Amino acid sequence: MSERFDSSWDSIIKPLFQTSKLQELSEFVRNERSVHQVFPSADLVFNAFRLTPLNNLKVVILGQDPYHNDGQAHGLSFSVPAGIAIPPSLRNIYTELVTDIPGFKYPNHGNLSKWAEQGVLLLNATLTVRAHEAGSHQKKGWEFFTDEIIKSISDQAENVVFLLWGSYAIKKSALIDSKKHLILTAVHPSPLSVYRGFFGCAHFSKANEYLRYHNKLPIDWQV
């Protein structure tokens, strides 16, 4: 498993890879790649940690699984490379941004790397998936890894905004110190639930308001 991430994460991530759980996970993913197509490619599994240094972290957006269809997953939750059709949940995120952020223009692509480079950690709870088999790498050890990441961010960082959408993500609130950080929750932006409270949640403007209050540069949400 390629351990490619910004060095600011070393003190958190490297000890995790010494644990038996992560060694077993690494072996599982290696075996999966030897007999199946696995997304994302090995060099992009830790893309979120490469593009968003810990010392520049401002916002965490938590997803669940990488996209499992060809060409979609590139290591950032909700994001797809330019040239790939914008997935339904991301289309709904853009629709909310149009109403929430003055001047936001609906993009013609789904690459959220610009967010990541500004300090938005686009973290999936599971970082790999077998091609065309949703959820196929759940409960193999990734959740242990990403839960430890969330707890470490809560402990070591200051005034981070956590955007938790849907019941799975909202359960992660238990890992976060709400006295140090802002936790914003809503239903998932998928077409199945978006009209039950994601539209109108104003999470993006609320995040920027909190960042400004704590003397941090707000996020330019335009991509």
Secondary structure, DSSP 8 states (H G I E B T S, - for coil): ------GGGHHHHHHHTTSHHHHHHHHHHHHHHHHS-EES-GGGTTHHHHHS-GGG--EEEEESS---STTT-SSSTT---TTS---HHHHHHHHHHHHHSTT----SS---HHHHHTTEEEEESS--EETT-TTTTTTSSHHHHHHHHHHHHHHH-SS-EEEEESHHHHGGGGGS-TTTSEEEEE--SSTTTGGGTTTT--HHHHHHHHHHHTT--------
